[in-house]
Amino acid sequence: MSLSLLSVASEVFPLIKTGGLADVAGALPLALAEHGIDVRTLMPGYPDVMARIGTGETLCRFVNLFGGPAAVIGTRLGDLDLLVLDAPHLYDRSGGPYVTAGGFDHPDNWARFAALSQAGAAVAQGAIPGYRPDIVQAHDWQAALTPVYLAVSGRPRPKTVVTIHNLAFQGSYPASIFGSLGLPAAAWSLEGVEYYGNVGYLKGGLHAADLVTTVSPTYAEEILTPGGGMGLDGLLRGRGERLVGIVNGIDTGVWDPRNDPVIASPYGARSLKGRLRNKRAIEQEFGLARGDGPILAVVSRLTWQKGLDLVAEACDAIVARGARLVVVGSGEPMIEGQFLAAHARHPDRIGVRIGYDETLSHRVQAGADAILIPSRFEPCGLTQLYGLRYGCIPVVAKVGGLADTVIDANHAAVTAGVATGVIFGPPTGPALIDGVDRVLDLYADPKGWRSMQVSAMNADVSWRASARIYADLFRDLTRE
């Protein structure tokens, strides 16, 4: 049975990306197509997006969408079927999707993403002639009001799913905006969007949706606890079997070391010698002294959640143990400063690039020996999946999707030849150093290290299995 699904997301790779949400929103539709699910993706018309898509076809218009006229533009980008919300008064501005050029939240983000949700609800109920999806999938807080608008409309509506990519970001705004959202007074309630006296976008969506999914089975369990639920654990426990954890995959066509055009030398699990040329290229690019010891990498937002303060504090210890370190990312100024100071102390042992660079992340995964991911919490994480794909051994904290996707190199797993990485816990400085020491011990056995790299590269990190789970869930939902 074929189904039609409307995906509503605030970022979609390759058009715009700040994190893993974009990768999922760009790759999952292609994987679902193989299971007979036709996906159209609605996203905001940021300047870079509008420049990329050109004119497109105007499919519907809004006379006044949160302060100005808007239109939905239909276009295709490769195999992605896109609906772009062209609303210049909301999206045509400098800075990123969520923050200004100065790094502060756009003050009208509440309107910008309520508009995305309201447009999503309108499209779901026939605003585009001849199109009515069977299901709407709303990604994270930026799209989470979509099922709320549908639930209060009083009109026939498709089934709705909210997918949580990171519960820490909830879209909470002062009660004063409620009157501008176009919701009935009844929506200001515990069963609606009211959340501790504020408007809770994600909270409202989690309550209104027919189904809630999140991006790994372990994270689905963690968010049911007071420690992991970020204030929403009670609501989520109340959803019972309507909350499902499905681990993310990656686009293995985009992330393929055998055919990656931006790395120094292609290679595969059967031709790992080609990896050395990528390592030498990374040494040169980051100004590292050439050596035979391992290069450890960080490719991440440099934030407390990601545990990167732990790595920054461990830089001297990492170097003292004979390893080298490359860091690519941006985030909290204090952590950025710690890494830059470490580079100044060890200029030929630690390389740092502050900023987001998609192609450099490919080169680092291809050239570094291991990648450090010491997150304090991690819904799924994609960086470790890229590491597995490229034979860049993940060194991860035992949390969320990291624990679900990496097989720890304990004695039994190494003996059986199934280990794919190193798992440590809890996410503390001493535990991280212990993980680094384990990596160095494993690296000292070249044959065993290559065996682990091969196991990692042979792991199925694609969307194949997860897309089937999604497809089955969606079909079951439409049968209700």
Secondary structure, 3 states (H helix, E strand, C coil): CCEEEEEECCCCCCCCCCCHHHHHHHHHHHHHHCCCEEEEEEEECCHHHHHHHCCCEEEEEECCCCCCCEEEEEEEECCEEEEEEECHHHHCCCCCCCECCCCCECCCHHHHHHHHHHHHHHHHCCCCCCCCCCEEEEEHHHHCHHHHHHHCCCCCCCEEEEEECCCCCCCEEEHHHHHHCCCCHHHCCCCCCEECCEEEHHHHHHHHCCEEEECCHHHHHHCCCCCCCCCCHHHHHHHHHHEEECCCCCCCCCCCCCCCCCCCCCCCCCCCCHHHHHHHHHHHHHCCCCCCCCEEEEECCECCCCCHHHHHHCHHHHHHCCCEEEEEECECHHHHHHHHHHHHHCCCCEEEEECCCHHHHHHHHHHCCEEEECCCCCCCCCHHHHHHHHCCEEEEECCHHHHHHCCECCHHHHHHCCCCEEEECCCCHHHHHHHHHHHHHHHCCHHHHHHHHHHHHHCCCCCHHHHHHHHHHHHHHHCC
